[in-house]
Amino acid sequence: MSRYTLLFLLNAPFIALAILSTITRYKMKHSSKQRFIFNIILWCCILVGLLSAEAIYTYLFNNELTKTEPLSLFDVVQITAIVILFYLINQASSRIENLEHRLHALHRELSIKLSK
C-alpha cells in the first residue's frame, strides 16, 4: 500500500467527522453561516491537499524543484497527528464559543431578574 494512500486513509475519518460536526452545529444554530462556510472550505482544502499530495510531490520532483525523499512513515504519522490536533482544537474552539453564548444568556437573564 502506498504511503500516500495510508496518509489519506488515516486522516479521512477525522476530516469526515469535522465536516459532519460543522454541519450539525450549523443546523442546530450553534454556529453562524460565516463560520460554517469557513470551516467547510477549510476541511475541504485539507482533504484536497491530502488527495493531491502524491501528485504535488511527483510534479516537484520531476521538475527538479525538490531533491527530498518521498513521504516516509514518520511523515505519515506526523501529518496525521497534526490533522488530529487541528480537529481537537477546532472542537475545543466550538465548545468555548458555546460556553460564551450560554454565559452571555445567563448574564442577560440574571440582569433582567435583578432589574425587577
C-alpha positions as CSV (number, residue, x, y, z in Angstrom):
1,M,0.0,0.0,0.0
2,S,1.3,3.4,-0.9
3,R,2.2,5.8,2.0
4,Y,0.1,8.4,0.3
5,T,-2.9,6.1,0.4
6,L,-2.2,5.3,4.0
7,L,-2.0,9.0,4.8
8,F,-5.4,9.6,3.2
9,L,-7.0,6.6,4.9
10,L,-5.7,7.6,8.4
11,N,-6.9,11.2,8.0
12,A,-10.2,10.8,6.1
13,P,-12.2,9.8,9.2
14,F,-11.1,12.9,11.1
15,I,-11.9,15.1,8.2
16,A,-15.3,13.5,7.7
17,L,-16.1,13.9,11.5
18,A,-15.0,17.6,11.3
19,I,-17.3,18.2,8.3
20,L,-20.2,16.4,9.9
21,S,-19.8,18.2,13.2
22,T,-19.6,21.6,11.3
23,I,-22.9,20.8,9.5
24,T,-24.5,19.6,12.7
25,R,-23.5,22.8,14.6
26,Y,-24.9,24.9,11.8
27,K,-28.2,23.0,11.6
28,M,-28.6,23.3,15.3
29,K,-27.9,27.0,15.1
30,H,-24.8,26.8,17.3
31,S,-22.7,28.3,14.5
32,S,-23.0,31.3,12.2
33,K,-23.3,30.9,8.5
34,Q,-19.9,32.6,8.1
35,R,-18.2,30.2,10.4
36,F,-19.9,27.3,8.8
37,I,-18.7,28.3,5.3
38,F,-15.1,28.9,6.6
39,N,-15.0,25.5,8.3
40,I,-16.3,23.6,5.3
41,I,-13.9,25.3,3.0
42,L,-11.0,24.7,5.4
43,W,-11.7,21.0,5.8
44,C,-12.3,20.5,2.1
45,C,-8.9,22.2,1.3
46,I,-7.2,19.9,3.8
47,L,-8.9,16.9,2.1
48,V,-7.9,18.1,-1.4
49,G,-4.4,18.7,-0.1
50,L,-4.1,15.1,1.2
51,L,-5.6,13.7,-2.1
52,S,-3.1,15.6,-4.2
53,A,0.0,15.2,-2.0
54,E,1.5,12.5,-4.3
55,A,0.8,14.4,-7.4
56,I,2.3,17.5,-6.0
57,Y,5.4,15.6,-4.9
58,T,5.8,13.9,-8.3
59,Y,5.5,17.3,-10.0
60,L,8.1,18.9,-7.8
61,F,10.5,16.0,-8.1
62,N,10.1,15.7,-11.9
63,N,10.8,19.4,-12.4
64,E,13.8,19.2,-10.0
65,L,12.3,21.6,-7.6
66,T,12.9,19.2,-4.7
67,K,15.5,16.6,-4.1
68,T,13.9,15.1,-1.0
69,E,12.9,11.5,-0.4
70,P,9.3,10.6,-0.9
71,L,6.9,10.5,2.1
72,S,8.3,8.4,4.9
73,L,6.2,6.5,7.5
74,F,7.3,9.1,10.1
75,D,5.9,11.9,7.9
76,V,2.6,10.0,7.6
77,V,2.3,9.7,11.4
78,Q,3.4,13.4,11.8
79,I,0.8,14.7,9.3
80,T,-1.9,12.5,10.9
81,A,-1.0,13.9,14.3
82,I,-1.3,17.4,13.0
83,V,-4.7,16.8,11.5
84,I,-5.9,15.2,14.7
85,L,-4.6,18.1,16.8
86,F,-6.3,20.5,14.4
87,Y,-9.5,18.6,14.7
88,L,-9.3,18.7,18.5
89,I,-8.5,22.4,18.6
90,N,-11.5,23.1,16.3
91,Q,-13.8,21.1,18.6
92,A,-12.4,22.9,21.7
93,S,-13.0,26.3,20.0
94,S,-16.6,25.4,19.2
95,R,-17.2,24.3,22.8
96,I,-15.7,27.6,24.1
97,E,-17.9,29.5,21.7
98,N,-21.0,27.7,23.0
99,L,-20.0,28.3,26.6
100,E,-19.6,32.0,25.8
101,H,-23.1,32.1,24.4
102,R,-24.5,30.3,27.4
103,L,-22.7,32.7,29.8
104,H,-24.0,35.7,27.9
105,A,-27.5,34.3,28.0
106,L,-27.3,33.6,31.8
107,H,-25.9,37.1,32.4
108,R,-28.7,38.7,30.4
109,E,-31.3,36.6,32.3
110,L,-29.7,37.5,35.7
111,S,-29.7,41.2,34.8
112,I,-33.3,41.1,33.8
113,K,-34.3,39.4,37.1
114,L,-32.2,41.7,39.2
115,S,-33.6,44.8,37.5
116,K,-37.1,43.9,38.6
